[in-house]
Every structure is written in C-alpha cells, then in structure tokens.
C-alpha cells in the first residue's frame, strides 16, 4: 500500500505539492447553548414501551382508565352524599 501513483508523473506531483490546506482551529468543547439544543433534539424514550411489550401490560393499559374513571366517580359520589 506504499505505492504512490503521483511519483511517476513529475508534472502531477509538482501540481499536487502547490496546494496547501490550512485547517482552522475550532473549539473542542461545545457551548452550554449547543449542549442544551442537543438535549432538546435528542429522541425521548417511550414511557409506555415496557407495558406494551407484555400481554399483561396491554390489558393493564386497557383496564386502567376504566378503573380510574370508576374510582373518581365513586369518590365524587361519596363526597356529595
């Protein structure tokens, strides 16, 4: 892999040596604002995913709103009696 095809052609080698690239200095540490934006742009975890992955979790997600609504209705009925 040490074979350099540009050494054979003298004209091409001189043209390639004419180019000099200056690499600009950039900050290695990002600013607080950039870190905050990256935090907001990062994808969020799905909080319901562990429940959906099991069959019992799916049933819990279907039954929990019904039980919650019945509990709220029972509390309201006991308060206004």
C-alpha positions as a LaTeX table, in Angstrom:
\begin{tabular}{lrrr}
\hline
Residue & $x$ (\AA) & $y$ (\AA) & $z$ (\AA) \\
\hline
Unk1 & 0.00 & 0.00 & 0.00 \\
Unk2 & 3.05 & 2.27 & $-0.01$ \\
Unk3 & 2.80 & 2.58 & $-3.79$ \\
Unk4 & 2.29 & 6.26 & $-4.67$ \\
Unk5 & 0.97 & 6.78 & $-8.23$ \\
Unk6 & 1.82 & 10.51 & $-8.18$ \\
Unk7 & 5.58 & 9.93 & $-8.01$ \\
Unk8 & 5.65 & 8.57 & $-11.55$ \\
Unk9 & 4.24 & 11.75 & $-13.10$ \\
Unk10 & 6.53 & 14.67 & $-12.25$ \\
Unk11 & 4.12 & 17.34 & $-13.53$ \\
Unk12 & 1.23 & 15.98 & $-11.46$ \\
Unk13 & 3.47 & 15.70 & $-8.41$ \\
Unk14 & 4.51 & 19.36 & $-8.63$ \\
Unk15 & 0.89 & 20.48 & $-9.06$ \\
Unk16 & $-0.16$ & 18.48 & $-6.01$ \\
Unk17 & 2.67 & 19.99 & $-3.96$ \\
Unk18 & 1.41 & 23.51 & $-4.77$ \\
Unk19 & $-1.73$ & 23.03 & $-2.73$ \\
Unk20 & $-1.51$ & 23.78 & 0.96 \\
Unk21 & $-4.55$ & 23.38 & 3.16 \\
Unk22 & $-4.86$ & 25.29 & 6.41 \\
Unk23 & $-7.08$ & 23.60 & 8.95 \\
Unk24 & $-8.98$ & 26.17 & 11.01 \\
Unk25 & $-8.89$ & 25.96 & 14.77 \\
Unk26 & $-12.28$ & 25.04 & 16.18 \\
Unk27 & $-13.38$ & 24.72 & 19.80 \\
Unk28 & $-13.36$ & 21.14 & 21.05 \\
Unk29 & $-15.87$ & 21.81 & 23.84 \\
Unk30 & $-19.36$ & 22.85 & 22.83 \\
Unk31 & $-21.07$ & 25.77 & 24.49 \\
Unk32 & $-23.88$ & 25.44 & 27.01 \\
Unk33 & $-26.39$ & 26.56 & 24.41 \\
Unk34 & $-25.30$ & 23.87 & 21.96 \\
Unk35 & $-25.49$ & 21.20 & 24.68 \\
Unk36 & $-28.99$ & 22.42 & 25.62 \\
Unk37 & $-30.14$ & 22.30 & 21.99 \\
Unk38 & $-28.68$ & 18.80 & 21.62 \\
Unk39 & $-30.57$ & 17.74 & 24.75 \\
Unk40 & $-33.84$ & 19.06 & 23.33 \\
Unk41 & $-33.18$ & 17.47 & 19.96 \\
Unk42 & $-32.34$ & 14.02 & 21.34 \\
Unk43 & $-35.08$ & 11.41 & 20.97 \\
Unk44 & $-37.15$ & 10.66 & 24.05 \\
Unk45 & $-37.79$ & 7.22 & 25.47 \\
Unk46 & $-41.30$ & 5.87 & 25.22 \\
Unk47 & $-42.62$ & 5.53 & 28.81 \\
Unk48 & $-45.34$ & 3.08 & 27.72 \\
Unk49 & $-42.96$ & 0.71 & 25.92 \\
Unk50 & $-42.43$ & $-1.72$ & 28.86 \\
Unk51 & $-46.20$ & $-2.13$ & 29.20 \\
Unk52 & $-46.80$ & $-2.73$ & 25.51 \\
Unk53 & $-44.11$ & $-5.42$ & 25.28 \\
Unk54 & $-46.08$ & $-7.83$ & 27.53 \\
Unk55 & $-49.62$ & $-9.15$ & 27.11 \\
Unk56 & $-50.49$ & $-8.28$ & 30.70 \\
Unk57 & $-49.27$ & $-4.74$ & 30.12 \\
Unk58 & $-51.59$ & $-4.30$ & 27.16 \\
Unk59 & $-54.52$ & $-5.44$ & 29.29 \\
Unk60 & $-53.44$ & $-3.06$ & 32.07 \\
Unk61 & $-53.42$ & $-0.15$ & 29.61 \\
Unk62 & $-56.96$ & $-1.03$ & 28.54 \\
Unk63 & $-58.37$ & $-1.57$ & 32.03 \\
Unk64 & $-56.55$ & 1.20 & 33.96 \\
Unk65 & $-58.60$ & 4.11 & 32.51 \\
Unk66 & $-61.85$ & 2.30 & 33.29 \\
Unk67 & $-60.79$ & 1.62 & 36.88 \\
Unk68 & $-59.56$ & 5.20 & 37.27 \\
Unk69 & $-62.82$ & 6.65 & 35.99 \\
Unk70 & $-64.83$ & 4.36 & 38.30 \\
Unk71 & $-62.67$ & 5.42 & 41.28 \\
Unk72 & $-63.16$ & 9.13 & 40.52 \\
Unk73 & $-66.91$ & 8.61 & 40.15 \\
Unk74 & $-67.05$ & 6.73 & 43.46 \\
Unk75 & $-65.09$ & 9.47 & 45.25 \\
Unk76 & $-67.44$ & 12.14 & 43.86 \\
Unk77 & $-70.48$ & 10.11 & 44.90 \\
Unk78 & $-69.16$ & 9.72 & 48.47 \\
Unk79 & $-68.32$ & 13.44 & 48.76 \\
Unk80 & $-71.73$ & 14.72 & 47.59 \\
Unk81 & $-73.84$ & 12.31 & 49.64 \\
\hline
\end{tabular}
